Amino acid sequence: PPPRKQVKTNSWENMLTSYQSVAKKDADFMTLCQSLQVIDAVCDRAWTIWKAVQASVDKVLDTQKRLWAACLFVAVIDLEVASFTFTQILKAVDLNVKQFLGLLKKMDVNLDTISTKVNSAVTRLEKKYDVSRALYQRFEKCVGISGKEILRSCWTMFLLAKGRALQMEDDLVISFHLMVCVLEFFIRRCPPSLLQPLYQSVISTAQSPPTRTSRRNQSKAKPRQAPPEVDVQLLETLCKENDCSVEEVKSVYQTSFSAFLDSMSLSGTRDLPQATDLSKQYEELYFKSRDFDSRLFLDNDETLLTPKVEPMPVERTPRKNLPEDVVLIPPQTPVRAAMNSIAQLRVDLITSGDQPSSNLAVYFKNCTVDPTEEVLQRVESLGLLFSQRFGQAVGPRCVGLGKQRFTLGIRLYYRVMESMLKSEEKRLSVQNFSKLLNDSTFHTSLLACALEVVMATYGGSTFKNGGYSNGGVPVETDLCFPWILDVFQLTAFDFYKVIESFIKAEPSLSKDIVKHLERCEHLIMETIAWREVGHTATLKDRLYLSPVRPSSRTLPAPESTAPPSSQPSAPAPHQTPRHPKSNSLSLFYKKLYRLAYMRLKMLYTQLLTSHPELEPIMWTLFQHTLQNEYELMRDRHLDQLMMSAMYAICKVKNVDLRFKTIVTAYKNMPNTNQETFKHVLIREGQYDSIIVFYNLVFMQKLKTNILQYASPRPPTLSPIPHIPRSPYKFPNSPLRVPGSNNVYISPMKSPTRMSPVMTPRTRILVSIGESFGTSDKFQKINAMVNSSDRSLKRSLDMSSAPKPLKRLRFDVEGQDEADESKPGEESRLIQKLAEIGSTRTRMQEQKMKDDAESEKDKP
């Protein structure tokens, strides 16, 4: 990386230059700089930024002073100098966190105001604020103490512990577990009069006085033991009240929190720490980090307030025409949602072990080469590696937490593997899966996928959205995908191959987790599979996925052709050369073309609906680039080629569309970040904006092809990819009955499945009528919907038949995708539902006749 920028402020030359530039600055701007005590270099840089953007920003909605403050913030980050804190600049211009960050985004009108360094700092600030806000909201509800000063000390001590004990302060779950530890510490030492009744009773039970000893036996009495470091009963009560795992909180207490108490000299003491001492020590952390002062949450400070936003709703059956007395479920806070997701995962895996089940053991023994020993050895070595890397990322004292999460991942890994093998046995009528079960890459990929589910459950469905080093490689600052690939030295392509089979083999996955895995799949296709890794391989060998031999120049065309099976892929990094068969690559490119077209269609709809004739032409150029100039994807992003193709066709067709307009619309698309258009590889080691990439790379490579679209005989248009509905449907969602707007059915859930939606007070019981028959008919319908046809069960709308899982997605020979579904599955279900409706109609008609006859019989 380049050397840190040196800011010189004491030379006569710099002083003269600074004086001359200051003379041209606005007096109010200089007053703001002086109030924030910024050095001249920052002042000059901020003024330069202001001059570059002042003509393009709205100075009515955002006053000059606030825009100046944003310029100063950008200058401080870019120059890497210690200056004001984030809270200080917010107070200087009367803005809260969200308002200021929104202002920064609006300032980037020319796409070069906010650097990748600033964008990374803003992303970190925003995530830390969101986590701190969620934690404080939970703190208010669960603290259990009424004394104002003690509350302030408790919150401040938590902030201090979080800053010192955790390397990742924005980890919501671990931070909340640490908060529970701090609450236990304070509640145990508070006067009972300040505690809620629940904690009063727990404390009184734990601290009941010892029985009196007679004087005669006093000399024989044993000395009273020192109070235990943690009140287990109180900690368990706190965990129960907050729906968190006692095991995990105890682990945090015994490691990170105990070490913090030792550093504060608070271990073994019955006294509460002094509020002034805590505040003083926290201020050292605050001024070192130079972000926001989280103590201000206690004062409802304006800088930390945000407009109220509806929290995420709990997934529920459509509420049309509900009775008035139905009690609706309150929305979940971020902490509550996280705790519920973790608890649900633990419940789902409660019957799964961290060793192969007896069924798996049979599959292993049926193999030509028994893989049992290698499987167990691999799990053990990867477990040690995972825990070590987890500790490096979160904190050295959090290795135990890493082991706990790995154990959950192992249980899910064995469970999904068994489900996959049962499905394959049923499909193929064989029990010997020696080739698959002795494939180390398959096992590592499957385990990585299981761990990604666990990590996403604990950390939320988040991804790396920035934090690029000068070399263009994402900096590891969290546990977000693709962190697990780096831990296991696993290629993105191999991980990609198990995702679809994993989802279909595990119906208990929540909607959020299914979406997360689908997003992982998209990220791999968009960029991760095309990154360079390692330091010794050649450029071609360092590609995660080089689809054909170097001698070949073309890739599969969309939907129509596939690469011959004689052309294997280049070796993946970090392992011996492997040659994925054509079916895996064909499926990869089929999905890649679909994703590419959907992204292009989405952007096109925002910008060029008045030019419908351009869409197929843009797609043809985009697809040609992916098929014939695939090396342009190396260390780049799919969307970079998409935007370049759109701009190129508009230029050659004389349609007025500026690149700035394209990027502005692109920022409004889902799953985008600024790095995509601000940090594009130009040549090895050099990065610049998307515009520079277009001029120096894309246009130079494709100039001849682009100009053909202006000729009287343009190239033949590429076929539009067929876009089927996503195979990843959600088992918890109700299925709409065809032809009805308000009739839904849901698969019968396992009795061990937690239900945050239906409770005895909110469940609506519907009686169809006793004359319908016994409950066997209902069970048959449930069995049909809840059958092994996972895609049928996940279908949100049964207007078309979904595709069943026909084979594992991992280097299997033969057909690479189930293109045909079993006939009649949908029709039989619809027929059954129609029978219910017909029976119901006959019952109503019969009831009307009976009522009419009874009226006639009346005197």
N, C-alpha and C positions, 0 to 999 in steps of 0.2 A: 504493500500500500504506500501511497505517496506520503512524504513527511508531513507532520502536523503544521498547519499554517501558522507562521509567526507574525504577531501583530506588534509592529514597532511604533512606539508613541513618544520616544524621547529624542529623536534626531531633529536637527534644525530644519532639514528639508521637509520632513513629514509635518512638523509643526507649521511651517509656512503654507504647505499645501492644504492642511486642515483649516488654517485660518481663512484662506481664500475661499474654500468651499463653504465654510460656515457663514461667511458674509452673504452668501446667496440664499441661505436657508430661511425659512419662515421663523419668526420669533416664537410663535406658539410651539412649533416643532422643537426648537431648542429648549424651551421651558420643559417640555415633556422629557427630553433626553436628560436634562439636569435633574429632574425629580426622580428618575430611575437610575441615575448615576452611571450612565453608560460612557464608555471611552470614545474618543474621537473617531476611531476606525469604525466602530459600530454605527455611530451617528452618520458618518459619510456613506457607509454601505446602505443603510436604511433609506437615506435621502435619494440615493441612486435608484433603489427599487421603487420608491414612490414616484419618481419622475417617469419611470418606465410604465407604470400602471395607472397613473392618475387620469389619463384620458379615457380609460376603458371601464373604470369602476363607477358604481352609482354612489355619488357623494351626497345624495339626498337621504337615502335609507341609512347609509353608514357615514357618520361625520368624518371629517378629515382627521380629527384626533384619534379616532378608533382605527382608521386605516394606517395612520402613522405608527400606532402601537403594533399593528400586525407586521409592518415593515421592520420595526425594531426586533421583533421576535424572530423573524426569518433571518435577519442579519446576525443575531447572536448565535443561532444554530449553525449557520453556514461558516462563520468565522471561528467557531468552537472556543468562545471566550466565556469566562465566568462573569455573570452580570446579575440582573434582577431575577427573582423567582417568578413562576407563572402566576401565582396569586397576586404578587405585587403589580404586575402589568394589568391583570384583570381589574383590580381596584382602581388603578390609575385612570381607566376609561369606562368604568361602571358596566362591565359585561360579565356574564357568567361563562362557565367553561364551554358549553355547547354553542353559545352565540359567538364566542371568539374563534373557535375551531371552524364554525361555518363561515365566518368572515375570511379566514385564511383560504378556504377552498374557493370562495368567490373571487379572491384576488388573482388567482392563477389564470387570468384571461388569455395570456399569450403562451401558456404551456411551459414557460421557462422561469416563472417567478418562484415556484415551490420546487426546490431540488429534491432528489431522492433522500438526501440526508434529513431535510426538513420533514418530508412526508413520513419517514420512519419515526421521527420524534413525535409527530402529531398522532400517528397511529398508536404508539406506546402510551402517550398521555391519555388519549380517549379511552383506551381499554382499561388503563389503571383507574381512571375516574369512574367508569361504569361499574367496575368491580367494587371500588370503595363505596360508591353510592348504594349498591345492593347490600353490601355488608352492614352499612350503617342502618339501613331500613330494617334489616333483620335484628341488629343490635337493639334497636328501640323496642322491638316486640318481645325479645326473649331475655332481656337483661335480668329481670327479677329483683332489681334493687331500686329503692326510691330516693336515696340521698343524692342530691344534685352534684355535690363535690366528688362523692365517691363514683358516680357515673362518669364524670369527666376524667377522673384518674383511671378508671377501668378502660375507657375508650382509648385514652392516650397510651396506656401501657400496651394495649393490643396493637396500636399503630407502631409502637417502638419494637415490640416482639416481631411483628410482620416484617419490618424493615431490616432487622438484624438477623433473624433466623431463616428467612426465605430469600433465595436468589430470584425467585419468580413471584413478585408481589401481586401479580395480576392473576394468580391461580385461585379461582373462587373457592373451590372445595377445600383445599389445604388451608387457605386463609380462614375459612369459616371454622374448620376443626380447631385451628389455633385460637380462634375467638372463644370457642367453648371451653378450652383450657384456661384462658384468662378469666372467664366468668366463674369457673370452679374456684380458682385462686381467690377471687374477691368475695364471692358469696360465703366461702368457708370462714373468712376473716371479718365479715360484716357483723354489726350488732343485729340480733334477731329482729328487733323492731323495724329495721329497714328492709327486711326481706318479705317477699310474697309468702303466703301461708304454705304453699307447697314446699318451698325450700326451708321454711322454718321447721317444719316437721322432719324433714330429712336431716337437717343439721342437729336438731335436738336428739334424734335417735342415735346419730353417730357420736355425739359428744355427751352422752348421758354420764353423770358423775359416777365414779367407782364406789363400790360398797364400803361402808366404814369398817375399820379394823380396830378391834379392842386394844386397849393400851398393853394388855399382857402379850398380845401377838404382834405389836407394832414392830418389834425388832426382827421378827421373822418375815414381815411383809416384803415382797419384791419391790424394787424401785419402779416408779411409773415410767413407762416407755415414752420416748419422744413421739409427738404426733406424726402420723404418716405423711409422706410428701403429697399424696393425693387422696381425697375422699372418694373411694370407688363408688359408693352408693350415690353420692351427689353427682358424680360424673355420669353415671348411668342414667340418673333422672334427667339431667340436662340433655343427654343424647336422645332419650326417649321423647322429650318435649320438642326436640328439633329434628326428629326423624333422621338422625345420622348414626353411622356405625360406631358402636362402642369400641370395637377392636381397632378401628382406624384412629379414633380420637385418642385412645390410650397410647397408640404408637407415636402420635405427634407429641403427646405429653411427655413420654419417657425419653424422647430424643430431642427434638428441636426446642420444646418449651422448657424442659429441665436444664438444657444448656444455657438458655437465655436467663433463667432464674439464677444459675450459678454466676453468670457474668454480671448480674445486678446485685449479687450478694443477698438474695432473697430466699435462698433454699433453707428450709427448716425454721423460718421465722413465722411467728403468729401475727406480726404487725403488717399493716398495709403500707405500701410505699408512699413517700411524700409526693403530693401533687406537683409541687414546684420542681422537685428533682426530675420527675418524669417528663414534665413539660420542657425543662432545659435540655434534657438528653434528646428528646424528640426534635427540638429545634435544630440540633446539630445535623440530624438526618435530613430534615427539611431543607436546610440551606445547602447541604451537599447535593441533594437531588435536584434542587431548584425547580420543583414542580409545584403542585398545589398543597396548601396546608389543610390536611384532613381533619384537624381539630375543629375547624370552622363548621363542620357538619353539626356539632353540638349547639351552635348558635344560630342555626338556620341562615347562615350567611348567604347574601345574594349571589356571590360568585360561584357557589356550589349548588344553587337551586336550578332546576330544569322544569320546563313545562310538563305537566302531568301527561303521561302516555299510558294508554290502556295496556296492562301487562298481558302476556301471552295467555290466551284462553285455553282451558282444558279441552281436549278433543272430546266431542260429544255427538250423539245422534241428532240429526236435524230437529229443530225445536218448533216446527210448524204446528199450529193449533194445539199447543200444550194447555192443559187445564190451568186455571188461575192459581191453584194452591200448590203447584209444583215449585219446589225450592231449587233455584238454580245454584250451580257450584261456583264459588268465588274464583276469580282468576288467580293464577299462581305468580308469586314473586320469583325473581331469578334464583334465589337461594333455595326456596321451597321446590321449584321445578328441578333443580339439580339434585337435591336430596331424594325426591321422588323417583327420578330416573335411576339413580344409583341403587336405591332400595329395590326397585323393580328388577334391575339386572341381577341383584343378589337372589331375589326370590326365584327368578327364572332358572338360575343355576344351582338352586339349593339341592336338587336331586342329582346333579352332575358331580363327579369326583375329579380330583387332580391326578388320577391315574387312569389308564385305559380301562374301560368297562369290560365286563365279561363278553359282551357281544363283539367289541373291538378286538379283544384277545383272540376270539375265534377267527375273525377275518385275518388277523396277523398270522395265525398258525396255518391257515389255508393257503398262504402264499408259498410259491416255490422257494423263495428265500425269505425266511421269517424276519421282518423288520423291527421286531419288538425292542431288541437291545439298542439298535441305532436310534430309534424313536426316543427312548428314554434318555440316552446319552445326549442327544441333540437338545431335548427340552432342558436338561440340566445346564448345559453350557450356555444356551441362549438365555436362560433365566438369570445366570450370573452376569452375563453381558448387559441384559436389559436393566437389571437393578443398578448396576454400576453407572450406566449412562443416565438413568433416571436421577440418581443422586448428583451427578455432575450438572444436570440441567436445573434441578429444583433446589438442591442443597445437599451437602455431604451427609447430613443427619437424616435425610429422607429416603435412604436406601431401603429401609424396612417397608415404607409405603410402596416403593417400587415392587418389592417382593409380593406384597398383597395384591397389587393390580395384576402382576404377572400370573398369580395363582388363578384369578378370575379368568384371565385370558386362556390359560391352559384348560380350564373346565369347558369353556366355550369351544376351544379348538377340538377337543376330543368329541364333544357333543355334535358339532357340525360334521366332523369327519365320519362319524357313525351314521348320521343321517344321509350323507352323500353316498356312502357305500350301500346302505339299504336300498336307496333309490336305484343305484346302478345294478345291484343284484336282481331287483325286480324287473328292470328293463332288459338286462342281458341274460338272465337266468344262469349266471356264473357266480362263483364265490372266490375265485383266485384273482386277486388284484395286485399281483406281485410287482409288476412294472410300475404302477402308480405309487404303491405304498413303499417302494424302495427308492423313490425319487426324492432326494434331499431338498431340491428346490420347491417341489410341491408342498412338502411339509412346512418349510420355512415360510412360504407365501401364505399358506392357510393359517399358520400361527400368527403371522404379522397382521393378517386381516382380523383375526379374533382380538388381538391386542389393540388394533385401531378402533374397534367397536368399544372396548373398555375405556380407552383414552378419550374417545369422543363423548362417552357417557359422563365421564368425570369432568372433562374440560370444556364441554359444549362443542358444537359442530363448527369448529373454527379452523382456519388455514393460515398459512404464512402469507401475509398481504404486504410484503415490503421488507424493509430491513436488509437491503442489498449492500454488500461490501463493494469496494471499488472494482473488484474482479467480476462482479455481476452474479456472484453466488449468494443465495440467501443466507443471512447470518442466523445461526441457531440461537434463538432467544426463548423458545418455548417448546412444548411437546406436540405442536400441531403437525398434521400431515404436511409433508412427507418425512417427518422425523423418524418414524419407525423404519423406513427404508434405509436410512443412513445407519441406524443402529445395527441392523442385520446385514448390511452390505448387500441389499436385495435390489435387483433391477426393477424399475417401475413396470416394465412389460410383464414380468413374471407375476408381480402383485396384481396387475390388471386382470390376468387370466383367471383368477379365482373369485373375483368380486361377484359376478353374476351367479355362479353356482353357490357361493356362500349365502347370498341373500335368499335364494330359493330353497336352500336346505334348512334355513332357520326362520320359521314363521313368527317367532316371538319378537323379532326385531321391531322396534318402534318406528313410527313414521319418520321421526327426525334422524334416526340412525340410518335408515334406508336412504334417505335423501343425502346424508353425509357420505355414505359409500358411493352413491351415484356421482356426487360431486368429486370424490377422489378419482373415480374413473375418468371424468371429464378433464380434471387437471392433468392426469397422465397423458391423455391424448393431446391436450392443448400445448403442453410445454415440457412436463417432467421427463417424458420418454425420449425427448430430443436433446437433453442436456449433455454436456461433456463432463466427465468425471475422471479422477486419477491424474497422474502426472507423467506416466511413461508411455502410454498408448498413443497411437497415431490419432489423427482427427476422426477418421472413419471408425476405428476400433473403439473410440471413446463414446460413440453414440450408444445410448441405451437401446435404441432400436434402429439398426440400419437394415431396412427391409429386404434388400437384394444385394447380390455381390457387387463389388465396385465396378466390374465390367459392364453391368447393366445400368441403364439410365432411366428406366420407367418403373412405376409401381402399379398396383391394381387400379383399374378404372372403377368408377362408382357402380356398384350393383351388377355390372356386366361381366367383367373378367377378373381373374385372380392370378397371382404369380404362380408359375409352374412349381411343382413340388421339388424340382431339382435345384431350385435356387433358395438356399437357406439364408437365414439372417446372419449378420456379423455377430461375433461373440459379445456377450454381455460383460460389463466390467466386474472385477472382484471375484470372478469364478472361472472355471474352465470353459472353453468355448462350447456353447450350446446352439443348436440349430433348430429354432421353432419351425414346425411344419407349416405348410402353406395354409392349412385350415385356421390356425391361430392368427396368422398375419392377415388372411382374408377377412376374418371377423373383425380384426382391429381396424383395417382400412374401411370396412363397411360402416362401422360405427363412427370412425373419424370423419368420413364424408357426410354422414347424417348430421353430426355435430357441427361441422363446418357450414353446411347449408343452413341449418337452423340459426346459427349465429349471424350469418350474412342476411338471412331473411328478416331477422329481428332489427338489425341496423338499417337495412334498406327500407323497412316499413316506416321508420321514423323520419327518413330523409327524402325518399324519391318515389313516393306513391304516384306522383304526377308523370312519372316516366316508367310505366310498367314494362316497356320493351327492354329496359336495361338489365332487369334482374337476371334473366337466363344468360345474358352475355357476361355479366360479372361473375356468375357462378362458373361459367366455362373457363374464364381466365383463372379464377381461384382454384378450381379443380385441376386444371392443367399444371399449375404451379406445384400443387401437392403431389401430383403423379409424376411429373417429369423433372421438376427442379426441387426435389425434396430436401436437398442439402441446404436450402434457404431456411429450413426449420431448425437447423442445428443451433442450439443455445438461444432459440427465439421462441416466440409465442404464436399460436395459430391466428390470433386476432390481428397480429401485426401484418401478416400476409393478407388477411381479409380486408383491412382498411386500405392497404396499398392497392389491392386489386380494384376496389371500389373507386378510388381516386383516379387510377389509371384509365378506366373505362369512361369516366366522366370527362376526363381531359381529351381523350381521343374522339369522343362523341360530342364535344363542344357543349357540355352541360356544366353550368356554373355551380360548382360545389367545392368550397375551400376545404383544405385539410383540417383547418381549425374547426370548421362546422362538423366534420366527421367525428373528430375527437370529442367535441362537446356532446354530441349525441351518444357516442360510445360510453361516456362516463355515466350515462343514465341507464345503461343496460345492467342486468344482474350479473353478479360474479365478475366484476372488473376491478382493477386497481390502476393507479397512476403509473406504476412501474412499466406497464405494458406499452405505453406510448412515450414515456420519458426516458426509458433506460433500455435502448435497443442496441444489440450488437451490430457494430459497423464492420469492424475487422478485429482480429484477435487482440484482446486487451483493450479495445476502444469501444466506448458506448456513447450514444447520443440519442436525439429525439427521433420519433417515427418519421418526421419529414426528412431528416438527414438520411435515414435508412432508405427511404423511397428514392431519393435522388442519387445516392452513391452506390446502392446495392440493388434494390429491386428493379429500378428502371434500367440499369445497365445490363442486368441479367436477362430481362424479358422484353427489351425494347423492340426487337424484331417481331415477336409474337404479338405485342400490344398494338403495334402499327397495323397488323393484319386486320384488326377489327374496324379500321377506317377504310379498307379497300372495298371494291364492289363485290368481291368474293371472300367474305369473312370465314373464319374456321367454323367447322361443324359444331353446333351447340352440344354441350355435354348433357346427358340425361339428368333430370332432377331426381335426387335420391328419394326412395320411398321412406316416409317417416312413419313407422308404426308407433302405436302407443308404447310408453315405457314398460319394459317387462317387470319393473320394480313397483309393484302395487302394494298396498298397505293393508295388512290383515285386520287392523282395528277399525278400519273405516266401514261404514254401513254400505250395503249394496242396494242401489235403486232398482226397484222392480220395473221392467220395461213397460212403457205406456202409462206410468203413474208418476205424479209429481210429489206425492207425499207418503208413499209406501216404501219402507226400507226394511231389509233383513240384514242380520249380522251373524257371523259364524259363532257357534257356541264356544265360549272361552274355557280354558282349563281352570279347574277349581283353585289351583295355586296361583293363578294370575291376579295380581293386584288390580283393583278397579278404582281409580280416582274419580270416575265419572258417575257410576250408578251406586247409590246407597239405598238403604231401606226407606228413606224419606223421599228420595227422588225417583225411584224406580216406578215406571208406569206399567201396571199389569193389565193385559188385554185378554179377554176371554172370547174365543171364537165360537164356543158353543159345545155342549156335551155331545150333541148328536153327530158331531164331526167324527167321533170315534175315539180310540185310545191314543195315548201319547206316542205310540210307536210311529205314527205317521210324521209327527213333529221330529222325532229322532232321525227318521230317514232323510228328511229335508236337511236337518243340521249336518248329518253325515255327508250328504252330497256336497253341501257348501264347504264343509270342513274336511274335505277329502284330501288325498295326497296331491291333487292337482293344485299346486301352490298358486300358480298364476291365476287360476279361476277364483281362488279364495281372495286374492289381492285385487281383483278387478273392481274399480270404482263405478263403472258403468257397464252393464252387461249387453250393450248394443251390438258388440261384436265378440266373437269367441277369442279368448286369450290363448297364448301359446303355452303348452305344458313344458316342464323341464324334461328334455330327452337325453341329455348327456352332460357329463362334466366338462367344464370349459378349461381343460388343462392338457394341451398337446395330445389330443386323442385323434386317431385316424378316422377317415370317413367324413361324413357330412358335418360341417362346422356349426350349423345352426338349425334349430327346429323350425323349419319354414311352414310346416303343415301342422294343424292342430287336429285333435281327435274329433271326428264328426259327431254331432248329436249331443255333445255335453251340454251346450247352452239350451238346445231345444228341449232336452229332457227336463232341465230345471224350470224353464218357462212353462212347460206342460204341467209340471207339478204345481207351480204357482197358479196357473190357470185353473187347475182342479180345485185349489183352495177357494179361489174367487167364485167359481161356479157353485161349489157346495154352499158357500156363504150366501149367494144369491137365492139358491133354492130354499135355504133355511128361512131367509127373510120373506120370500113369497109364501111359504107354508105358514109362517107366523101370521102374516096378514090375512090369509084364508081362515085360520083358526079364530082370529079376533073377529072377523066378519061374521062367522057362524055363531060365535058366542053372543054377538050383538043381536042376531036374529032370534036366538033362543030366549032372550030376555022378555019378560011379560010386558 
